Amino acid sequence: FFVNTLVMRTDLSGEPSFRDLLRQVREVALGAYAHQDVPFEMLVDELQPERNTGHTPLFQVMFALQNAPHGEIELPGLTLSTLDLQTGVARFDLTLAMIDVPGALAGAVEYSSDLFDEATIRRMVGHFERLLAAAVADPDRPISRLPLLTDAERHMLLVEWNDTKADVPSDRCAHELFEEQAARTPEASAARCGEETLTYAELNRRANQLAHALCRRGVGPETLVAIAATRSLEMVVGLLGVLKAGGAYLPIDPTYPRERIAFMLEDAGVRTLLAQAALLERLPAHRAETICLDTDWPEIARESTENPQSGVKPGNLAYVIYTSGSTGKPKGAMIEHRGLVNYLAWCQRAYPLRQGSGAPVHSSISFDLTITGLFAPLTVGSCVTLLPEGNEVEALSEALRTSQEAFSLVKITPAHLELVSQQLGPQEATDRTHAFIIGGEALHYEQLRFWQRYAPGTALINEYGPTETVVGCCVYVAPPRGGSGSVPIGRPIINTKLYILDAHGEPVPVGVPGELYIGGAGVARGYLNRPDLTAERFLPDPFSDEPGARMYRTGDLCRWLPDGNIDFLGRIDHQVKVRGFRIELGEIEAVLAQHPAVKEAVVLAREDEPGHKRLVGYVVADGEPPSVSALREHLGRNLPDYMVPSAFVFLDALPLTPNGKVDRRALPAPSGERPELESEFVA
C-alpha cells in the first residue's frame, strides 16, 4: 500500500478510482525507491520540519509491509529466531504493520493510547477490511464512494439508534390538546401575569371569542396572522385564538428593526395583525387589518365562547418563525400541527410538567425556545407565569428567588443559565425548579458546575433542535456531577430520526465527524416563499420506508459517540480559511474552553485590515484572567500552530442577542497592541 507522508505524497483530487490510485501509488513508490538509500536523518536535516515534542516530524501515521522472509537462521552451533519485543510505547500516533505469512497477510496495529482506545482501533480495523473488500470487488469505483461501515454498524446507526417510534395523538392539533385539558381542569390556574390570573376555563373562553372574530374576518386553515405583543395574558389569548381559528401565527418581536418587521409582514402576505395599542407606533406601515387585543376587546367579547370548528387538520400550518439567513435575508420556517403535537406529546413524557408550579416564560415569542415553557404546561394542567419585559435574566432570577413552589421546568439558553447562576446565591439555587431545559447553543459542563454543586436535585437537560424541526429533536440528561468539555446533545426524541452523513450522503462511522440530518415527524414543511432554499435544505429521506419522508440538512457538524449519543462539534459554515489552511472555529473554541481559567470562549476569523485575515480569540475568564502566553501554550498542546489565534481579547461577558445567543457581530476588534509578542523575542 502506501505511506501518505511529506516524502511520498498521494494526490486524491479528482475522485480517482481505486485502480487509478493504485497506479499512482506504484509510480510514486518506484520514484521514491531510487532514493531509498538516503538516511532518514539526512532527509529530516534537509527538510527542516517544525519540531514538536507532541508528535514525530514528517508523519504521524505509518503503514509497513514486512515481506522479508521470517524463520530460523542456522549458524554453526547456534540457531537464531525472531522475538517480538513489546516496549509498551507507540513510536507514532498510529502504525499498521502487515506481515507476509504463508497463504495470508497478518496484521498488527500499534497506537498511542493518549489518542485512541481499543474499541476505536477495533472499529477502524473493521472499516479497513470493509474498504479493501469493496475495492477488490469494484476497483473502478471512486475511492470516496467505497463503503467503510460493516452491515452490523450500518444497521446500528440507521435503525437501532433511530428506533423512536411511539404513539402520539396524531389526529389532533395543538390547540385541541389545550381544549381537552381545559375541559378536565376548568378552575385550575392556566396563565399568570403580575397580579392577574386566568383559569383554564377563562383562557379558553377568551381564546374562543378571538377565534370567532378572526373567522368572521376570513381567517382559516393556512392563513397567516401576525401577532405583536409583549409578554402578557393578551399574548397567550392571541396565540391560542389564532390556532383555534385554524390559522397559523407569525410572531413579531416589537424590538426588531422596523425594516425587518416590514419585510416579514410583506413576505408573509399577512392580512391580519394582532397587536397591543401601545405597540402600534413601533410598527412600520403595512397593509394588514389591525386588531388591538386590549382596546378592541369590548367588541371581541361579544363573540361566542364555544370552541370553533375551523376544519384545521394536523397537516395544516401552526406557526411560521423567521430566522436569520446566511445571505442576510430572513427566512420563515413553516411548522405544521403534527410536528408541534409530536413535540408537546414528548414533553409530557420526558419533562416533569406535572410536578411543581408550571413554567416561567421569559423570552420572546419570536424565539421558538418559548414554545416549551408556554404550550407544554397548558397541555397537562400546569400554570404559565409570564415574566415582565426588560431584563429577562433579572426577571427570571427574581422569579426563581421568590417562587413559593419550585417551577416544573425552566427553558433557558446556556449563556442565560450562567448569568442566572451569578445572580443567585448557593442557598437560593436549591429547589428552585425541577429541571432546566437548556438549548439554543452549545453547552459545556463548566456552565453546569454551579447547579451541579448547589442544586443536585435539579435535572440539567441539554435539548438540541433547530427551528426547522420544532424546538427540540434531540436530548441529553447531564449527570448530577462531573463531566468535562462539551455536553453531548444526546439521542433523538420520539418519532425522530438522526443521521450523520458525509459529503456524499452516506452514514459515517462512530467517532467520525459528519453533517447532521434530521428526519421524522418534526421536520418543517419548508421555508415560506423560498422554494429554492427549501429544496436545498429539505431533502428526501433515503433511509425511511415512509412514502414522502423528508430530512432537514442542519449544517451542524456532529459525531456519534460509542454509547449512541451525539456530540456537537460546531457549524460547518464556521469553517474558515486562513493563510491557506482550512480551519474549523468550533474546534479552537472547544479546546480554548478547556483551559481551567477560561469560562467562555469564542473565536473569529477577522479581516480588520484588508488582506490581513487572522484568528482572534475572545475570552471570559473564570477569576483571574490567564496570560496570553498561557493560553497559547494550552492551545499549542492540542492544536497546530496555524489554529492558534494571533490575538486575544478579554471580556467581562460575551455580548448576547435578545434570544440569549452569542452576538458575534458585536465582538470588538482587538486593540492596536501586539499581544502576540508576549513571549521572549527571538530575532
C-alpha positions in Angstrom: 0.0 0.0 0.0 1.4 3.5 0.6 2.5 5.9 3.3 1.0 9.3 2.9 3.9 11.5 4.1 5.8 14.5 3.0 8.2 12.1 1.3 5.7 10.1 -0.7 2.7 12.3 -1.4 -0.6 10.9 -2.7 -2.9 13.1 -4.7 -6.6 12.2 -4.1 -8.1 15.1 -6.0 -10.4 14.4 -9.0 -12.3 11.4 -7.4 -9.8 8.8 -8.5 -10.9 5.1 -8.6 -9.0 2.5 -6.6 -7.4 1.3 -9.7 -6.2 4.8 -10.6 -4.9 5.3 -7.1 -3.0 2.1 -7.1 -1.3 3.0 -10.4 -0.4 6.4 -9.0 1.0 5.0 -5.8 3.1 2.5 -7.8 4.6 5.3 -9.8 5.3 7.4 -6.8 6.8 4.4 -4.9 9.1 3.4 -7.8 10.3 7.0 -8.0 11.0 7.0 -4.3 12.9 3.7 -4.4 15.6 5.5 -6.4 16.5 7.4 -3.3 15.9 4.6 -0.7 19.5 4.7 0.5 19.2 8.2 1.7 19.4 8.1 5.5 16.2 9.3 7.3 18.3 11.6 9.5 19.7 13.3 6.3 16.2 13.8 5.0 15.0 15.4 8.2 18.0 17.6 8.2 17.3 18.7 4.6 13.6 19.4 5.1 14.0 21.0 8.5 10.4 20.3 9.6 8.9 22.2 12.5 9.7 20.3 15.7 7.1 19.5 18.2 7.5 17.3 21.3 3.9 16.1 20.9 4.5 14.2 17.7 7.2 12.9 15.3 8.2 15.1 12.4 7.2 14.4 8.8 4.4 11.9 9.5 2.4 10.5 12.4 0.6 7.6 10.7 2.6 4.7 9.2 1.8 1.6 7.1 4.6 -1.0 7.0 4.7 -4.2 4.9 7.1 -6.7 6.4 7.8 -9.0 3.5 11.3 -10.1 4.4 11.4 -13.9 5.0 10.8 -15.0 8.6 12.2 -18.1 10.1 15.1 -19.5 11.9 18.7 -18.9 10.8 21.2 -21.7 11.4 24.7 -20.8 12.4 27.5 -23.3 13.5 26.3 -24.4 16.9 23.6 -21.7 17.1 20.0 -21.2 15.9 18.6 -17.7 15.6 14.9 -17.0 15.7 12.9 -13.7 15.8 11.4 -12.5 19.1 8.5 -9.9 19.1 9.5 -7.2 21.6 6.7 -5.2 23.2 8.1 -1.9 24.5 4.7 -0.5 25.6 5.5 2.7 23.8 4.0 3.8 20.5 6.6 5.3 18.2 3.9 7.0 16.1 0.3 8.0 16.6 -0.9 5.0 14.6 1.0 2.2 12.8 -0.4 -0.6 10.8 2.1 -3.4 10.1 1.3 -6.2 7.7 3.3 -9.4 7.7 3.5 -11.8 4.7 2.9 -15.2 6.1 2.2 -18.4 4.1 -1.1 -18.0 2.3 -2.2 -14.8 4.0 -1.4 -11.4 5.4 -1.3 -10.9 9.1 -1.6 -7.5 10.7 -0.9 -5.7 13.9 -1.9 -2.1 15.0 0.3 0.0 17.3 -1.4 3.2 18.6 -1.0 6.0 21.1 -3.3 5.4 23.9 -3.5 9.1 24.5 -5.3 9.5 21.2 -7.2 6.2 20.7 -8.8 3.4 22.8 -9.1 -0.2 21.9 -12.7 0.0 20.8 -11.9 2.7 18.3 -9.0 0.8 16.9 -11.1 -2.4 16.5 -13.7 -0.3 14.6 -11.0 1.1 12.4 -9.7 -2.3 11.6 -13.2 -3.4 10.6 -13.6 -0.4 8.4 -10.2 -1.1 6.7 -11.2 -4.6 6.0 -14.5 -3.5 4.6 -12.8 -0.9 2.4 -10.3 -3.4 1.0 -13.0 -5.9 0.2 -15.1 -3.2 -1.6 -12.0 -2.0 -3.5 -11.3 -5.5 -4.7 -14.9 -6.1 -5.7 -15.2 -2.8 -7.6 -11.7 -1.4 -8.3 -13.1 1.2 -10.8 -15.4 2.8 -8.2 -14.2 6.2 -6.9 -12.4 5.7 -3.6 -14.6 8.3 -1.9 -17.6 6.1 -2.6 -16.2 2.9 -1.2 -18.1 1.8 1.9 -16.5 1.8 5.4 -19.3 0.6 7.5 -19.9 -3.1 8.2 -23.5 -4.2 7.8 -23.9 -4.5 11.5 -22.7 -1.0 12.2 -24.8 0.5 9.4 -27.9 -1.2 10.9 -27.0 0.1 14.4 -26.6 3.7 13.1 -29.6 3.9 10.9 -32.1 1.5 12.6 -31.2 0.6 16.2 -30.2 4.1 17.4 -33.2 5.6 15.5 -35.8 3.2 17.0 -38.0 6.0 18.3 -41.5 5.1 17.0 -44.2 6.0 19.6 -47.9 6.6 19.6 -49.0 10.2 19.8 -52.4 11.9 19.2 -51.6 12.3 15.5 -55.2 13.2 14.7 -55.1 16.3 17.0 -54.0 19.9 16.5 -52.0 21.7 19.2 -54.9 23.9 20.4 -57.1 20.8 20.8 -54.7 19.4 23.4 -55.3 22.6 25.4 -59.1 22.4 24.9 -59.1 18.9 26.2 -57.1 20.0 29.3 -59.4 22.9 29.8 -62.4 20.5 30.0 -60.6 18.4 32.6 -59.4 21.2 34.9 -61.5 24.3 34.2 -60.9 26.0 37.5 -57.1 25.4 37.6 -54.8 28.4 37.0 -53.7 28.5 33.4 -51.7 31.8 33.0 -50.5 34.4 35.4 -49.0 37.8 34.7 -48.3 40.0 37.7 -51.4 40.1 39.9 -53.8 38.9 37.2 -54.5 35.2 36.6 -56.8 33.3 34.1 -58.2 29.9 34.8 -58.3 27.3 32.1 -62.0 28.0 31.5 -61.4 31.7 31.3 -58.5 31.4 29.0 -60.4 29.0 26.7 -63.4 31.3 26.6 -61.4 34.4 25.7 -59.4 32.5 23.0 -62.7 31.2 21.6 -64.1 34.7 21.3 -61.0 36.0 19.5 -61.1 32.9 17.2 -64.7 33.6 16.2 -63.8 37.2 15.5 -60.9 36.1 13.3 -63.0 33.6 11.5 -65.5 36.4 10.6 -62.6 38.2 9.0 -61.7 35.2 6.8 -59.0 33.6 8.9 -58.9 29.8 8.4 -56.5 26.9 7.6 -53.2 28.1 6.0 -54.0 31.8 6.9 -51.1 33.6 8.5 -51.9 36.0 11.3 -49.1 38.2 12.7 -49.0 38.9 16.4 -47.0 41.7 18.0 -47.4 41.6 21.8 -45.4 41.9 25.0 -45.4 39.0 27.5 -49.0 39.3 28.8 -52.3 37.5 29.1 -53.3 39.1 25.8 -50.4 37.5 24.1 -51.5 34.0 25.3 -55.1 34.7 24.3 -53.9 35.9 20.9 -51.7 32.8 20.1 -54.5 30.3 21.1 -57.1 32.4 19.3 -55.2 32.2 16.0 -54.8 28.4 16.3 -58.4 27.9 17.3 -59.5 29.9 14.2 -57.5 27.4 12.1 -54.8 30.0 11.2 -51.1 30.0 11.8 -49.4 32.6 13.9 -46.4 34.7 12.8 -44.7 36.2 15.9 -43.4 39.7 15.6 -40.9 41.0 18.2 -41.6 44.7 18.6 -38.0 45.4 19.4 -36.9 44.2 15.9 -35.8 47.0 13.5 -38.8 48.4 11.6 -37.2 47.3 8.2 -37.1 43.7 9.4 -40.7 43.8 10.6 -41.8 45.3 7.3 -40.0 42.6 5.3 -41.7 39.8 7.4 -45.2 41.2 7.0 -44.7 41.8 3.3 -43.0 38.5 2.6 -45.7 36.5 4.5 -48.5 38.4 2.9 -50.2 39.0 6.2 -53.8 40.3 6.0 -54.5 40.4 9.8 -52.3 41.7 12.6 -53.0 41.3 16.3 -51.2 43.8 18.5 -51.5 45.9 21.7 -52.3 49.5 21.2 -49.1 50.7 22.9 -47.0 48.9 20.3 -48.6 50.3 17.2 -46.2 53.3 16.9 -43.3 50.8 16.9 -44.6 49.0 13.8 -43.9 50.1 10.3 -46.5 51.0 7.7 -48.3 47.8 6.5 -51.4 46.7 4.6 -52.8 44.3 7.2 -56.0 44.8 9.2 -55.0 45.6 12.8 -56.9 44.2 15.7 -55.9 45.5 19.1 -56.1 42.8 21.8 -56.7 45.4 24.5 -58.6 48.4 23.2 -60.7 46.3 20.7 -61.6 43.7 23.3 -65.1 45.1 24.2 -66.1 44.3 20.6 -64.4 40.9 20.6 -66.1 40.0 23.8 -69.5 39.9 22.0 -68.4 36.7 20.1 -69.3 33.2 21.1 -67.4 31.4 23.9 -67.8 28.0 22.3 -64.9 26.1 20.7 -65.0 27.0 17.0 -65.0 24.3 14.3 -62.4 25.7 11.9 -61.7 22.5 9.9 -58.0 22.7 10.6 -56.1 19.4 10.2 -52.7 18.1 11.6 -51.1 18.8 8.2 -52.0 22.5 8.3 -49.6 25.2 9.4 -49.4 26.0 13.1 -46.8 28.8 13.0 -44.1 30.5 11.0 -41.0 31.7 12.7 -38.4 33.8 10.8 -34.8 33.1 11.4 -31.7 34.9 10.1 -30.3 33.6 6.8 -26.7 33.2 5.6 -27.4 35.8 2.9 -28.8 38.3 5.4 -32.4 37.8 4.2 -34.7 36.3 6.9 -36.4 33.1 6.1 -39.7 31.8 7.6 -39.7 28.2 8.8 -43.2 26.7 8.3 -44.2 24.3 11.2 -47.3 22.1 10.9 -49.6 21.0 13.8 -48.4 17.4 13.5 -44.8 18.3 14.3 -45.8 20.6 17.2 -48.1 17.9 18.7 -45.4 15.3 18.4 -43.0 17.6 20.4 -45.6 18.5 23.0 -46.5 14.8 23.5 -42.9 14.1 24.0 -42.5 16.9 26.5 -45.4 15.4 28.6 -43.4 12.1 28.8 -39.9 13.4 29.2 -40.2 16.5 31.3 -41.6 17.0 34.9 -44.5 19.1 33.7 -46.9 17.7 36.3 -44.6 18.5 39.2 -44.1 21.9 40.6 -45.9 25.2 39.7 -45.6 25.2 35.9 -43.1 27.2 33.9 -42.0 30.8 33.6 -42.0 32.5 30.1 -39.1 35.0 29.9 -38.2 35.1 26.2 -39.7 36.5 23.1 -42.4 34.5 21.2 -40.2 35.1 18.1 -37.8 32.6 19.7 -39.1 29.0 19.4 -37.5 28.3 22.8 -40.6 29.9 24.3 -42.9 27.1 23.0 -41.6 24.7 25.6 -42.5 26.9 28.6 -45.6 28.3 27.1 -47.5 25.5 25.4 -46.3 22.3 27.1 -47.6 23.2 30.6 -51.0 24.1 29.1 -51.4 20.5 27.8 -51.2 19.0 31.3 -53.0 21.5 33.6 -50.0 23.5 34.8 -49.7 27.2 35.0 -47.7 29.6 32.8 -46.1 32.5 34.5 -45.4 35.5 32.2 -42.4 37.5 33.4 -42.2 41.3 32.8 -40.4 42.7 29.8 -37.0 44.3 30.1 -34.0 42.5 31.7 -35.1 38.8 31.1 -32.2 37.4 33.3 -33.0 39.6 36.3 -36.7 38.9 36.0 -36.1 35.1 35.8 -33.7 35.3 38.7 -36.2 37.1 40.8 -38.9 34.6 39.9 -36.7 31.7 40.9 -35.8 33.5 44.1 -39.3 34.4 45.2 -41.4 31.5 43.9 -43.4 29.8 46.7 -43.1 26.4 44.9 -40.4 25.1 42.6 -41.2 25.5 38.9 -41.8 22.4 36.8 -39.2 23.4 34.3 -37.3 26.5 33.1 -36.3 26.7 29.4 -33.1 28.7 29.0 -30.0 29.2 26.9 -26.5 28.3 28.2 -25.5 32.0 28.4 -28.6 33.0 30.4 -28.1 30.0 32.7 -24.7 31.2 33.6 -26.0 34.8 34.2 -28.7 33.5 36.5 -26.2 31.4 38.5 -24.3 34.6 39.1 -27.3 36.4 40.4 -28.5 33.6 42.8 -26.7 32.6 45.9 -26.0 28.9 46.6 -28.9 28.7 49.1 -31.2 30.4 46.6 -30.4 27.8 43.9 -31.7 24.8 45.8 -35.2 23.5 44.9 -36.0 26.4 42.6 -37.0 24.3 39.6 -37.3 20.6 38.9 -35.5 20.9 35.6 -33.5 23.3 33.5 -34.1 22.6 29.8 -31.0 24.2 28.1 -31.0 24.9 24.4 -30.2 27.3 21.7 -26.4 27.0 21.7 -23.6 24.6 22.5 -23.4 23.7 26.2 -20.3 23.0 28.3 -20.0 21.2 31.6 -18.4 24.3 33.1 -21.7 26.1 32.6 -23.4 23.5 34.8 -20.9 23.5 37.8 -22.9 25.9 40.0 -26.2 23.9 39.6 -24.5 20.5 39.9 -23.0 21.7 43.2 -25.8 23.6 44.8 -28.9 22.1 43.2 -28.1 18.4 42.8 -31.8 17.5 42.6 -32.4 19.7 39.6 -32.3 17.9 36.3 -30.0 19.5 33.8 -31.1 18.6 30.3 -29.4 19.6 27.1 -32.0 20.0 24.3 -30.9 20.4 20.7 -33.0 21.3 17.8 -33.2 23.9 15.0 -36.3 26.0 14.4 -36.9 23.9 11.3 -37.6 20.8 13.4 -39.9 22.1 16.1 -37.8 23.4 19.0 -36.1 20.1 20.1 -35.4 16.9 18.4 -32.5 15.5 20.5 -31.9 15.5 24.2 -29.3 14.5 26.8 -29.6 14.4 30.6 -26.4 15.6 32.1 -25.0 13.7 35.1 -25.7 15.3 38.5 -22.0 15.8 39.0 -18.7 15.7 37.0 -18.2 15.9 33.3 -15.7 17.9 31.2 -15.7 19.6 27.9 -18.8 19.9 25.8 -22.1 18.3 26.8 -23.5 15.8 24.2 -26.7 16.7 22.6 -27.9 13.1 23.1 -30.4 10.9 21.3 -33.5 11.6 19.1 -36.9 12.2 20.7 -39.9 10.1 19.8 -40.7 9.7 16.1 -37.5 11.4 15.1 -34.5 10.1 13.1 -31.0 11.5 13.2 -28.4 10.8 10.6 -24.7 11.9 10.5 -23.7 11.8 6.8 -20.6 12.5 4.7 -20.4 14.8 1.7 -21.9 12.0 -0.5 -24.9 11.4 1.8 -23.6 8.2 3.3 -23.5 7.4 7.1 -20.2 8.0 8.8 -18.7 5.6 11.4 -18.8 6.2 15.1 -16.4 8.9 16.1 -16.1 10.4 12.6 -17.4 14.0 12.1 -20.2 14.5 9.5 -23.2 16.7 8.9 -26.3 16.1 11.0 -29.6 15.5 9.1 -32.9 15.2 10.9 -35.9 13.2 9.8 -39.3 12.3 11.3 -42.4 13.9 12.5 -41.0 17.3 13.4 -39.5 18.3 10.0 -40.9 21.6 8.8 -42.8 22.0 5.6 -40.0 24.2 4.3 -39.3 27.9 4.0 -42.1 30.3 3.2 -41.9 31.6 -0.4 -38.4 30.1 -0.7 -38.7 27.0 -2.9 -35.1 27.1 -3.9 -33.8 27.2 -0.3 -36.5 24.6 0.7 -35.2 22.2 -2.0 -31.6 22.8 -0.8 -32.2 22.1 2.9 -35.2 19.7 3.0 -34.3 16.5 1.1 -36.0 13.2 0.5 -35.1 10.7 3.3 -33.4 7.8 1.6 -33.3 5.8 4.8 -37.0 5.8 5.6 -39.7 3.4 4.5 -42.4 6.0 4.8 -43.7 7.5 1.5 -42.7 11.1 1.0 -40.4 11.1 4.1 -38.0 14.1 4.2 -35.0 15.1 6.2 -33.6 18.5 7.1 -29.9 19.3 6.4 -28.8 21.2 9.5 -25.3 22.4 8.6 -24.2 21.3 12.0 -21.0 19.2 12.4 -21.5 16.2 14.8 -20.3 12.7 15.5 -21.7 9.6 17.1 -20.3 8.6 20.4 -19.8 4.9 21.2 -22.8 4.9 23.5 -25.2 6.1 20.9 -25.3 9.8 22.0 -24.3 12.6 19.6 -21.5 15.1 20.2 -22.0 18.6 18.7 -18.8 19.9 17.1 -19.8 23.2 15.6 -21.2 24.7 12.4 -20.0 23.7 9.1 -20.3 27.2 7.9 -17.9 28.4 10.6 -15.2 26.7 8.7 -12.7 29.4 7.5 -9.5 29.5 5.6 -6.6 31.5 6.9 -3.2 31.6 5.2 -4.3 28.7 3.0 -5.3 26.5 6.0 -8.9 25.2 6.3 -9.9 25.8 10.0 -13.0 24.8 12.0 -13.5 27.6 14.5 -15.6 25.4 16.8 -12.6 23.1 17.3 -10.5 26.0 18.6 -13.3 27.2 20.8 -13.7 23.8 22.4 -10.0 23.5 23.2 -9.8 27.0 24.5 -12.8 26.4 26.8 -11.0 23.5 28.4 -8.4 25.9 30.0 -9.2 25.9 33.7 -9.1 29.8 33.8 -11.5 30.1 30.8 -15.2 30.3 31.5 -16.4 31.1 27.9 -14.6 31.4 24.6 -15.4 32.4 21.0 -13.0 32.5 18.1 -13.5 34.6 14.9 -11.5 35.0 11.7 -11.3 38.7 11.4 -10.1 40.9 8.5 -9.9 44.3 10.1 -7.1 45.2 7.6 -7.9 44.3 4.0 -6.0 41.2 3.0 -4.9 40.5 6.6 -7.1 37.8 7.9 -6.3 36.5 11.4 -7.8 34.4 14.1 -8.9 36.3 17.2 -9.9 34.6 20.5 -12.5 36.2 22.8 -12.2 35.0 26.4 -14.3 35.4 29.5 -12.1 34.4 32.4 -13.1 32.3 35.4 -11.5 34.5 38.0 -8.1 35.9 37.3 -7.5 36.2 33.6 -4.8 33.9 32.2 -1.8 35.3 30.4 -1.8 35.2 26.6 1.3 33.0 26.7 -0.6 30.6 29.0 -3.4 30.4 26.5 -1.0 29.9 23.6 0.8 27.2 25.4 -2.5 25.4 26.2 -3.7 25.7 22.6 -0.3 24.7 21.2 -0.5 21.4 23.2 -3.7 20.5 21.4 -3.7 22.3 18.0 -1.3 23.0 15.2 0.2 26.5 15.2 -1.9 27.8 12.4 -5.0 27.2 14.6 -3.7 29.3 17.5 -5.2 32.8 17.4 -2.8 35.6 16.8 -4.7 37.9 19.2 -6.8 37.6 22.3 -9.5 39.9 23.7 -10.6 39.5 27.3 -14.2 40.5 28.1 -16.3 40.7 31.3 -19.1 38.9 29.4 -19.8 37.8 25.8 -22.4 40.1 24.0 -25.7 38.4 23.6 -28.6 38.7 21.2 -32.1 39.2 22.7 -32.5 35.4 22.4 -29.6 34.8 24.6 -27.1 33.6 21.9 -23.7 35.0 21.4 -23.8 38.1 19.2 -20.6 37.5 17.1 -21.2 40.8 15.2 -20.8 42.7 18.4 -17.4 41.3 19.4 -14.9 44.1 19.3 -11.8 44.3 17.2 -8.5 43.7 19.1 -6.7 46.8 20.2 -3.6 48.1 18.5 -1.2 46.4 21.0 0.6 43.3 19.9 -0.3 40.5 22.4 1.4 38.1 20.0 4.7 39.4 21.3 4.0 38.4 24.9 6.9 35.9 24.8 10.7 36.1 24.6 11.7 37.8 21.4 13.8 35.7 19.1 15.5 37.5 16.2 
